Amino acid sequence: MNSQRKKKRIGLISLGCAKNLVDSEVLLKQLESSRIEIDFEPRSLEDIQAIVINTCGFIGDAKQESVDKILQYVNAKRQGVIERIYLMGCLTERYRNELEREIPEADGIYGINELPVIIRELGGEYRINLLGERYLTTPSHYAYIKIAEGCDRSCSFCAIPMIRGTHRSRPMEEIIREANYLSDQGVKELLVISQDTTFYGIDIYSRRTLAELLRKLALVKGIEWIRLHYAYPHAFPMEVLNVIREHPTICNYVDIPLQHINSRILRSMKRGITGDKTRKLIDKIREKIPGVSLRTTFITGYPGEKDEDVEELIRFLEQVKFDRVGMFAYSHEEGTAAFSLKDSIPAGEKQKRVAMLMNIQEEISFQLNQQKIGHTLRVLIDKKEGDSWVGRTEADSPEVDQEVLISDKSGKLEPGRFCDVTITEAGHFDLIGESTF
């Protein structure tokens, strides 16, 4: 290889959530259409001329990861390994002025709504006819589908509205067109996402239309699983539960971030719901969808959280027995309503509470998994690791939930294929089984 050959490729680093990943995939498709060579998450900087970093600016840990990644490539530029650095995404939207001042090595800093500008700067042409098309970075059999942007909620701890703006639903026909496009690419599982999926439709249809959208998505040929994420608990549209129950294509799975169970904390968080109403909602979901898998997230260490509040959260976990739980330490974010409150709980204590709560959830998960031994479950194969295939059940979303490790004597398994798996062993966060071909 000629070491003197001029570097022409562009590397793209995508940080943060699945919603950010979709933005990166749109950028990749646009650049590809302009015949610009792109490496997604490049393992080597050989032949890489420029790096684009799609940053996250949500909470402290995510911001630090973005800053660390930026500094890593600033150092590479200083050493002459790459020529240019471009920054985009949530961190740049939130801290653009500070980044321009502190990172003079950046050749361009862009907000979340400047995709055409970024593409032009990289030598491409923004093509409106590619609306809804993306270059998938996920395995080819599943994809995230973003149904809205921004958020109208006023949760006291959350910086998303100041970063992403107010809620803006995508027209239903545009989403269905994208779903058909994804199906044509071989996608079998759609993961429905936005900042708040249950708010979908209010701004353009003057009513919540998530249920109607799910019905239409369920009719898209080739799509076998549809999975609902980020369902806000306050004013949850109950008709969605009927749609999930009635359509086999829609997974019996609801990701519903609750954040806490103590009513005083929920009121300070401005969640619009009490602990009692939260409990009744969970009961209603399970009544409407027997066997539903529930995923949620909680924040501990919020200003004013007392030991008895944590104990109430522990009792709630033990009583409800969620299938999946994410636990986060409160991050004191400037610009949010909670920033005016005293962040009085030390970082070490926050992490102690996170660990304690997750230990409890780990035992709950183990008990639920033990009940699956001997049962045969439908599994979607994601990949192969060593001698085992790795897949997921209807109860599991990629990246955030557990996996099934599968032994296969048939030789018929491959990524993107559904198969029946008999569970033979179960751990705290993984299942082990044998395919029944």
LINLIN-V941164 format. One record per backbone hydrogen bond with DSSP energy under -0.5 kcal/mol. NH is the residue of the N-H (numbers start at 1). CO is the residue of the C=O. Records with the same first field share a line. If there is no record, write none. Layout:
NH = CO, CO
//
This chain:
3 = 1
5 = 2
8 = 47
9 = 47
10 = 37
11 = 50
12 = 39
13 = 52
15 = 13, 54
21 = 17
22 = 18
23 = 19
24 = 20
25 = 21
26 = 22
27 = 23
28 = 24
29 = 25
30 = 26
31 = 27
32 = 28
33 = 29
34 = 30, 31
35 = 32
36 = 31
37 = 35
39 = 10
40 = 38
41 = 12, 39
42 = 39
48 = 45
49 = 9, 47
50 = 9
51 = 84
52 = 11
53 = 86
54 = 13, 52
55 = 53, 88
63 = 59
64 = 60
65 = 61
66 = 62
67 = 63
68 = 64
69 = 65
70 = 66
71 = 67
72 = 68
73 = 69
74 = 70
75 = 71
76 = 72
77 = 73
78 = 74
79 = 75
80 = 77
81 = 76
82 = 76
83 = 49
84 = 49
86 = 51
87 = 108
88 = 53
90 = 55
93 = 89
94 = 90
95 = 91
96 = 92
99 = 95
100 = 96
101 = 97
102 = 98
103 = 99
106 = 103
107 = 85
108 = 85
110 = 87
114 = 111
118 = 114
119 = 115
120 = 116
121 = 117
122 = 118
123 = 120
124 = 119
128 = 126
130 = 127
131 = 128
133 = 130
135 = 25
136 = 134
142 = 139
143 = 189
145 = 191
147 = 145, 193
148 = 193
149 = 168
151 = 165
156 = 269
158 = 155
162 = 159
163 = 159, 160
164 = 160
165 = 160, 161
168 = 149
170 = 147
175 = 171
176 = 172
177 = 173
178 = 174
179 = 175
180 = 176
181 = 177
182 = 178
183 = 179
184 = 180
185 = 181
186 = 183
187 = 182
188 = 141
189 = 141
190 = 225
191 = 143
192 = 190, 227
193 = 145
197 = 230
198 = 230
199 = 196
200 = 197
202 = 199
205 = 201
206 = 201, 202
207 = 201
209 = 200, 207
213 = 209
214 = 210
215 = 211
216 = 212
217 = 213
218 = 214
219 = 216
220 = 217
223 = 220
224 = 188, 222
225 = 188
226 = 249
227 = 190
228 = 253
229 = 192, 227
231 = 255
232 = 230
233 = 257
236 = 233
238 = 236
240 = 237
241 = 238
242 = 238
243 = 239
244 = 240
245 = 241
246 = 242
247 = 243
248 = 246
250 = 247
251 = 226, 249
253 = 251
254 = 293
255 = 228
256 = 254, 295
258 = 297
259 = 297
260 = 258
266 = 262
267 = 263
268 = 264
269 = 265
270 = 266, 267
271 = 266
278 = 274
279 = 275
280 = 276
281 = 277
282 = 278
283 = 279
284 = 280
285 = 281
286 = 282
287 = 283
288 = 284
289 = 285
292 = 289
293 = 252
294 = 292
295 = 254, 293
296 = 324
298 = 326
299 = 259
300 = 328
305 = 302
309 = 306
310 = 306
311 = 307
312 = 308
313 = 309
314 = 310
315 = 311
316 = 312
317 = 313
318 = 314
319 = 315
320 = 316
321 = 317
323 = 294
324 = 294
326 = 296
328 = 298
330 = 300
332 = 330
333 = 331
334 = 332
336 = 333
338 = 156
339 = 336
340 = 337
341 = 338
344 = 342
346 = 344
350 = 346
351 = 347
352 = 348
353 = 349
354 = 350
355 = 351
356 = 352
357 = 353
358 = 354
359 = 355
360 = 356
361 = 357
362 = 358
363 = 359
364 = 360
365 = 361
366 = 362
367 = 363
368 = 364
369 = 365
370 = 366
371 = 367
372 = 369
373 = 370
374 = 423
375 = 372
377 = 375, 421
379 = 419
380 = 392
381 = 379, 417
382 = 390
383 = 390
385 = 388
388 = 385
389 = 406
390 = 383
391 = 404
392 = 380
394 = 378
396 = 393
400 = 398
401 = 397
403 = 429
404 = 391
405 = 431
406 = 389, 404
407 = 433
416 = 381
417 = 414
419 = 379
421 = 377
422 = 434
423 = 375, 421
424 = 432
425 = 432
427 = 430
431 = 403
432 = 425
433 = 405
434 = 422
435 = 407
436 = 420
//
